[in-house]
Amino acid sequence: MSYQTFDAEKIDHRQAYRLCVGSIVPRPIAWVSSIDANGIANLAPFSFFTLVNHYPPMVSISVGMREGQAKDTAANIEATKGYVIHTVVDGWEEPMNISSAALPAEEDEFVAAGLETVPSDVVDAPRIKDAPIAMECTYERTLNFGDAWTTQLVIGRVLRWHVRDDLLVDGKYIDAYKLAPVGRLGGPRYCRTHDIFEMMQPYNEGKAGTADGDPMPDIGKAEAP
């Protein structure tokens, strides 16, 4: 079996990007609503998104700078501190994609994507009406990486979750079958999470879920959408 080898120091930024987004897959998508100091709301998706810590709950998004300037989302979060991350699920792909367009600052991504908003409870940024999961977050810090191609790692703390009732099992677990999240692959490609399987952790034999002995109830595939 043959392989091609790529040395990070010998390839340009385009090839490095291709390899990163093609090999680190699938990636969850943070659909972020933010607001600037003048009260203008912004909505944009980011697939460089992950969990940082679970207690206190903290998350990060990576936002590439544009021509040396922070993009609206990163600038808004640093200026006004509060923002909302929505989980992208099956059926919401098209408005998410529309909101990824580089619109002028005065143009409303919510209107362009045909989305309604509702006020958040503890932050100023609005959240998407009827979104299955929304996390109200507060800004913690930004770390910059790279020189010629700078990315801002924006870290925030989740203050409040809004989870649709039918997605919850026993009032505390989120049902992945019903959630049907959408992930990002390389290029213009995405995936839907329809094929879900379970494996028990060796050190937690017989219990699905986390190693702390808090198993999630069995959910049969018959309950999947």
BALOBA-1460 file (C-alpha; in Angstrom, 3 decimals):
// residues 225
<rec num="1" residu="m" x="0.000" y="0.000" z="0.000"/>
<rec num="2" residu="s" x="1.464" y="3.351" z="-1.030"/>
<rec num="3" residu="y" x="1.153" y="6.710" z="0.724"/>
<rec num="4" residu="q" x="1.915" y="10.340" z="0.004"/>
<rec num="5" residu="t" x="3.715" y="12.258" z="2.727"/>
<rec num="6" residu="f" x="3.173" y="15.950" z="3.395"/>
<rec num="7" residu="d" x="5.508" y="17.966" z="5.618"/>
<rec num="8" residu="a" x="3.671" y="20.892" z="7.176"/>
<rec num="9" residu="e" x="6.671" y="23.178" z="6.715"/>
<rec num="10" residu="k" x="6.924" y="22.382" z="2.989"/>
<rec num="11" residu="i" x="3.310" y="22.944" z="1.892"/>
<rec num="12" residu="d" x="1.424" y="26.204" z="1.472"/>
<rec num="13" residu="h" x="-1.561" y="27.313" z="3.516"/>
<rec num="14" residu="r" x="-4.059" y="26.040" z="0.935"/>
<rec num="15" residu="q" x="-2.751" y="22.475" z="1.054"/>
<rec num="16" residu="a" x="-2.505" y="22.565" z="4.835"/>
<rec num="17" residu="y" x="-6.152" y="23.624" z="4.953"/>
<rec num="18" residu="r" x="-7.172" y="20.848" z="2.549"/>
<rec num="19" residu="l" x="-5.449" y="18.229" z="4.680"/>
<rec num="20" residu="c" x="-6.873" y="19.577" z="7.942"/>
<rec num="21" residu="v" x="-10.501" y="19.733" z="6.825"/>
<rec num="22" residu="g" x="-10.243" y="16.454" z="4.929"/>
<rec num="23" residu="s" x="-8.727" y="14.425" z="7.749"/>
<rec num="24" residu="i" x="-10.338" y="15.945" z="10.851"/>
<rec num="25" residu="v" x="-13.901" y="14.839" z="10.149"/>
<rec num="26" residu="p" x="-16.755" y="15.031" z="10.752"/>
<rec num="27" residu="r" x="-16.746" y="18.346" z="12.584"/>
<rec num="28" residu="p" x="-19.704" y="19.690" z="14.561"/>
<rec num="29" residu="i" x="-20.963" y="23.077" z="13.439"/>
<rec num="30" residu="a" x="-21.380" y="25.989" z="15.823"/>
<rec num="31" residu="w" x="-24.079" y="28.252" z="14.424"/>
<rec num="32" residu="v" x="-23.260" y="31.468" z="16.248"/>
<rec num="33" residu="s" x="-25.438" y="34.491" z="16.772"/>
<rec num="34" residu="s" x="-23.726" y="37.599" z="18.125"/>
<rec num="35" residu="i" x="-24.425" y="41.300" z="18.406"/>
<rec num="36" residu="d" x="-22.226" y="44.353" z="17.995"/>
<rec num="37" residu="a" x="-21.968" y="47.449" z="20.190"/>
<rec num="38" residu="n" x="-24.641" y="49.165" z="18.079"/>
<rec num="39" residu="g" x="-27.148" y="46.350" z="18.509"/>
<rec num="40" residu="i" x="-26.734" y="44.864" z="15.022"/>
<rec num="41" residu="a" x="-27.045" y="41.073" z="15.115"/>
<rec num="42" residu="n" x="-24.914" y="38.638" z="13.139"/>
<rec num="43" residu="l" x="-25.254" y="34.929" z="12.387"/>
<rec num="44" residu="a" x="-22.518" y="32.639" z="11.038"/>
<rec num="45" residu="p" x="-21.504" y="28.942" z="11.153"/>
<rec num="46" residu="f" x="-18.089" y="27.638" z="12.248"/>
<rec num="47" residu="s" x="-16.890" y="24.051" z="11.958"/>
<rec num="48" residu="f" x="-13.676" y="24.606" z="13.924"/>
<rec num="49" residu="f" x="-15.706" y="24.068" z="17.089"/>
<rec num="50" residu="t" x="-15.230" y="21.904" z="20.153"/>
<rec num="51" residu="l" x="-15.804" y="21.345" z="23.860"/>
<rec num="52" residu="v" x="-13.098" y="22.754" z="26.149"/>
<rec num="53" residu="n" x="-14.335" y="21.770" z="29.607"/>
<rec num="54" residu="h" x="-17.531" y="20.252" z="31.004"/>
<rec num="55" residu="y" x="-17.693" y="21.852" z="34.470"/>
<rec num="56" residu="p" x="-17.762" y="24.758" z="34.176"/>
<rec num="57" residu="p" x="-18.987" y="24.100" z="30.632"/>
<rec num="58" residu="m" x="-16.707" y="25.858" z="28.160"/>
<rec num="59" residu="v" x="-16.535" y="25.740" z="24.386"/>
<rec num="60" residu="s" x="-14.326" y="27.164" z="21.665"/>
<rec num="61" residu="i" x="-14.708" y="28.300" z="18.084"/>
<rec num="62" residu="s" x="-11.844" y="29.172" z="15.749"/>
<rec num="63" residu="v" x="-12.449" y="32.228" z="13.569"/>
<rec num="64" residu="g" x="-10.024" y="33.048" z="10.775"/>
<rec num="65" residu="m" x="-9.120" y="36.701" z="10.380"/>
<rec num="66" residu="r" x="-9.863" y="38.433" z="7.085"/>
<rec num="67" residu="e" x="-7.103" y="40.678" z="5.677"/>
<rec num="68" residu="g" x="-5.693" y="41.159" z="9.157"/>
<rec num="69" residu="q" x="-9.047" y="42.128" z="10.655"/>
<rec num="70" residu="a" x="-11.258" y="40.149" z="13.011"/>
<rec num="71" residu="k" x="-14.434" y="38.803" z="11.425"/>
<rec num="72" residu="d" x="-17.754" y="40.139" z="12.692"/>
<rec num="73" residu="t" x="-18.431" y="37.168" z="14.984"/>
<rec num="74" residu="a" x="-15.100" y="37.351" z="16.832"/>
<rec num="75" residu="a" x="-15.238" y="41.146" z="17.041"/>
<rec num="76" residu="n" x="-18.826" y="41.110" z="18.295"/>
<rec num="77" residu="i" x="-18.145" y="38.492" z="20.953"/>
<rec num="78" residu="e" x="-15.152" y="40.386" z="22.294"/>
<rec num="79" residu="a" x="-17.075" y="43.692" z="22.267"/>
<rec num="80" residu="t" x="-20.401" y="42.628" z="23.801"/>
<rec num="81" residu="k" x="-19.410" y="39.374" z="25.550"/>
<rec num="82" residu="g" x="-22.676" y="37.447" z="25.087"/>
<rec num="83" residu="y" x="-23.438" y="35.101" z="22.173"/>
<rec num="84" residu="v" x="-25.459" y="31.991" z="21.338"/>
<rec num="85" residu="i" x="-24.298" y="28.715" z="19.772"/>
<rec num="86" residu="h" x="-26.969" y="26.621" z="18.030"/>
<rec num="87" residu="t" x="-26.588" y="22.968" z="17.050"/>
<rec num="88" residu="v" x="-27.101" y="22.410" z="13.315"/>
<rec num="89" residu="v" x="-29.405" y="19.457" z="12.657"/>
<rec num="90" residu="d" x="-31.085" y="17.702" z="9.752"/>
<rec num="91" residu="g" x="-33.464" y="20.125" z="8.056"/>
<rec num="92" residu="w" x="-31.540" y="23.262" z="8.998"/>
<rec num="93" residu="e" x="-28.682" y="22.847" z="6.516"/>
<rec num="94" residu="e" x="-29.897" y="25.345" z="3.917"/>
<rec num="95" residu="p" x="-30.414" y="28.361" z="6.212"/>
<rec num="96" residu="m" x="-27.099" y="27.553" z="7.891"/>
<rec num="97" residu="n" x="-25.368" y="27.593" z="4.515"/>
<rec num="98" residu="i" x="-27.043" y="30.858" z="3.514"/>
<rec num="99" residu="s" x="-25.837" y="32.486" z="6.729"/>
<rec num="100" residu="s" x="-22.240" y="31.596" z="5.843"/>
<rec num="101" residu="a" x="-22.184" y="34.209" z="3.052"/>
<rec num="102" residu="a" x="-19.908" y="37.214" z="3.577"/>
<rec num="103" residu="l" x="-22.699" y="39.779" z="3.730"/>
<rec num="104" residu="p" x="-22.128" y="43.482" z="4.414"/>
<rec num="105" residu="a" x="-22.248" y="44.345" z="8.115"/>
<rec num="106" residu="e" x="-25.557" y="46.168" z="7.681"/>
<rec num="107" residu="e" x="-27.275" y="43.190" z="6.023"/>
<rec num="108" residu="d" x="-29.151" y="40.825" z="8.332"/>
<rec num="109" residu="e" x="-28.188" y="37.138" z="7.997"/>
<rec num="110" residu="f" x="-31.332" y="36.108" z="9.858"/>
<rec num="111" residu="v" x="-33.505" y="37.776" z="7.230"/>
<rec num="112" residu="a" x="-31.390" y="36.405" z="4.358"/>
<rec num="113" residu="a" x="-31.756" y="32.872" z="5.746"/>
<rec num="114" residu="g" x="-35.480" y="33.253" z="6.456"/>
<rec num="115" residu="l" x="-35.056" y="32.799" z="10.210"/>
<rec num="116" residu="e" x="-36.973" y="34.332" z="13.089"/>
<rec num="117" residu="t" x="-35.328" y="35.204" z="16.371"/>
<rec num="118" residu="v" x="-36.366" y="35.272" z="20.019"/>
<rec num="119" residu="p" x="-34.653" y="37.140" z="22.845"/>
<rec num="120" residu="s" x="-32.100" y="35.235" z="24.870"/>
<rec num="121" residu="d" x="-32.493" y="35.013" z="28.622"/>
<rec num="122" residu="v" x="-29.074" y="36.020" z="29.923"/>
<rec num="123" residu="v" x="-27.160" y="37.487" z="26.949"/>
<rec num="124" residu="d" x="-27.986" y="40.293" z="24.529"/>
<rec num="125" residu="a" x="-27.496" y="38.327" z="21.318"/>
<rec num="126" residu="p" x="-30.730" y="36.807" z="19.968"/>
<rec num="127" residu="r" x="-31.245" y="33.095" z="19.459"/>
<rec num="128" residu="i" x="-32.884" y="31.342" z="16.523"/>
<rec num="129" residu="k" x="-36.550" y="30.637" z="17.087"/>
<rec num="130" residu="d" x="-37.365" y="26.895" z="17.266"/>
<rec num="131" residu="a" x="-33.710" y="25.826" z="17.118"/>
<rec num="132" residu="p" x="-33.532" y="22.349" z="18.721"/>
<rec num="133" residu="i" x="-30.562" y="23.251" z="20.926"/>
<rec num="134" residu="a" x="-29.214" y="26.687" z="21.794"/>
<rec num="135" residu="m" x="-26.460" y="27.542" z="24.250"/>
<rec num="136" residu="e" x="-26.219" y="31.036" z="25.674"/>
<rec num="137" residu="c" x="-22.535" y="31.800" z="26.229"/>
<rec num="138" residu="t" x="-20.352" y="34.484" z="27.733"/>
<rec num="139" residu="y" x="-16.921" y="35.436" z="26.445"/>
<rec num="140" residu="e" x="-13.859" y="34.269" z="28.387"/>
<rec num="141" residu="r" x="-10.769" y="34.920" z="26.241"/>
<rec num="142" residu="t" x="-9.265" y="34.934" z="22.750"/>
<rec num="143" residu="l" x="-6.005" y="33.291" z="21.735"/>
<rec num="144" residu="n" x="-4.402" y="34.130" z="18.392"/>
<rec num="145" residu="f" x="-2.497" y="31.535" z="16.371"/>
<rec num="146" residu="g" x="-0.480" y="31.951" z="13.178"/>
<rec num="147" residu="d" x="1.215" y="34.917" z="11.587"/>
<rec num="148" residu="a" x="0.439" y="35.425" z="7.909"/>
<rec num="149" residu="w" x="-2.752" y="33.368" z="8.325"/>
<rec num="150" residu="t" x="-4.091" y="34.182" z="11.778"/>
<rec num="151" residu="t" x="-6.923" y="32.329" z="13.467"/>
<rec num="152" residu="q" x="-8.605" y="33.563" z="16.622"/>
<rec num="153" residu="l" x="-9.540" y="30.855" z="19.121"/>
<rec num="154" residu="v" x="-12.536" y="32.279" z="20.971"/>
<rec num="155" residu="i" x="-13.277" y="30.551" z="24.277"/>
<rec num="156" residu="g" x="-16.558" y="31.013" z="26.090"/>
<rec num="157" residu="r" x="-18.551" y="29.641" z="28.988"/>
<rec num="158" residu="v" x="-22.022" y="28.181" z="28.506"/>
<rec num="159" residu="l" x="-24.445" y="29.913" z="30.859"/>
<rec num="160" residu="r" x="-27.730" y="28.342" z="29.795"/>
<rec num="161" residu="w" x="-29.005" y="25.597" z="27.491"/>
<rec num="162" residu="h" x="-32.321" y="25.585" z="25.651"/>
<rec num="163" residu="v" x="-33.107" y="21.983" z="24.644"/>
<rec num="164" residu="r" x="-36.339" y="21.004" z="22.913"/>
<rec num="165" residu="d" x="-38.415" y="18.762" z="25.183"/>
<rec num="166" residu="d" x="-38.741" y="15.840" z="22.780"/>
<rec num="167" residu="l" x="-34.947" y="15.527" z="22.543"/>
<rec num="168" residu="l" x="-34.542" y="14.749" z="26.232"/>
<rec num="169" residu="v" x="-34.495" y="11.285" z="27.780"/>
<rec num="170" residu="d" x="-35.327" y="11.148" z="31.500"/>
<rec num="171" residu="g" x="-35.117" y="14.932" z="31.521"/>
<rec num="172" residu="k" x="-31.305" y="14.945" z="31.324"/>
<rec num="173" residu="y" x="-29.887" y="13.040" z="28.325"/>
<rec num="174" residu="i" x="-29.983" y="14.331" z="24.752"/>
<rec num="175" residu="d" x="-31.226" y="11.681" z="22.321"/>
<rec num="176" residu="a" x="-28.730" y="11.583" z="19.443"/>
<rec num="177" residu="y" x="-31.172" y="9.636" z="17.246"/>
<rec num="178" residu="k" x="-33.802" y="12.351" z="17.455"/>
<rec num="179" residu="l" x="-31.292" y="15.190" z="17.322"/>
<rec num="180" residu="a" x="-29.824" y="14.017" z="13.972"/>
<rec num="181" residu="p" x="-26.905" y="16.480" z="13.954"/>
<rec num="182" residu="v" x="-25.174" y="17.621" z="10.769"/>
<rec num="183" residu="g" x="-21.377" y="17.547" z="10.457"/>
<rec num="184" residu="r" x="-18.898" y="19.260" z="8.160"/>
<rec num="185" residu="l" x="-16.487" y="17.366" z="5.918"/>
<rec num="186" residu="g" x="-13.877" y="18.694" z="3.486"/>
<rec num="187" residu="g" x="-14.826" y="21.269" z="0.855"/>
<rec num="188" residu="p" x="-18.565" y="21.763" z="0.250"/>
<rec num="189" residu="r" x="-19.430" y="18.372" z="1.749"/>
<rec num="190" residu="y" x="-21.480" y="17.660" z="4.870"/>
<rec num="191" residu="c" x="-22.853" y="14.557" z="6.568"/>
<rec num="192" residu="r" x="-25.993" y="13.635" z="8.468"/>
<rec num="193" residu="t" x="-25.764" y="11.492" z="11.583"/>
<rec num="194" residu="h" x="-28.236" y="8.730" z="10.749"/>
<rec num="195" residu="d" x="-26.081" y="5.643" z="11.342"/>
<rec num="196" residu="i" x="-25.474" y="5.570" z="15.108"/>
<rec num="197" residu="f" x="-23.933" y="2.634" z="16.951"/>
<rec num="198" residu="e" x="-22.877" y="1.992" z="20.525"/>
<rec num="199" residu="m" x="-19.781" y="0.454" z="22.136"/>
<rec num="200" residu="m" x="-19.320" y="-0.066" z="25.851"/>
<rec num="201" residu="q" x="-16.110" y="1.257" z="27.374"/>
<rec num="202" residu="p" x="-13.891" y="-1.625" z="28.569"/>
<rec num="203" residu="y" x="-13.470" y="-0.136" z="32.049"/>
<rec num="204" residu="n" x="-17.213" y="0.493" z="32.321"/>
<rec num="205" residu="e" x="-18.500" y="-2.820" z="30.997"/>
<rec num="206" residu="g" x="-22.249" y="-3.110" z="30.782"/>
<rec num="207" residu="k" x="-22.958" y="0.600" z="31.084"/>
<rec num="208" residu="a" x="-23.487" y="2.934" z="28.164"/>
<rec num="209" residu="g" x="-22.384" y="6.472" z="28.749"/>
<rec num="210" residu="t" x="-19.638" y="7.965" z="30.853"/>
<rec num="211" residu="a" x="-17.088" y="6.302" z="33.077"/>
<rec num="212" residu="d" x="-18.541" y="7.974" z="36.162"/>
<rec num="213" residu="g" x="-21.313" y="5.391" z="36.374"/>
<rec num="214" residu="d" x="-24.099" y="7.562" z="34.966"/>
<rec num="215" residu="p" x="-25.316" y="5.383" z="32.076"/>
<rec num="216" residu="m" x="-27.665" y="6.673" z="29.430"/>
<rec num="217" residu="p" x="-30.798" y="4.535" z="29.062"/>
<rec num="218" residu="d" x="-30.950" y="2.196" z="26.091"/>
<rec num="219" residu="i" x="-32.620" y="3.878" z="23.148"/>
<rec num="220" residu="g" x="-33.615" y="1.509" z="20.394"/>
<rec num="221" residu="k" x="-33.212" y="2.332" z="16.739"/>
<rec num="222" residu="a" x="-36.959" y="2.068" z="16.407"/>
<rec num="223" residu="e" x="-37.087" y="5.449" z="18.090"/>
<rec num="224" residu="a" x="-34.769" y="7.035" z="15.555"/>
<rec num="225" residu="p" x="-36.379" y="9.447" z="13.041"/>
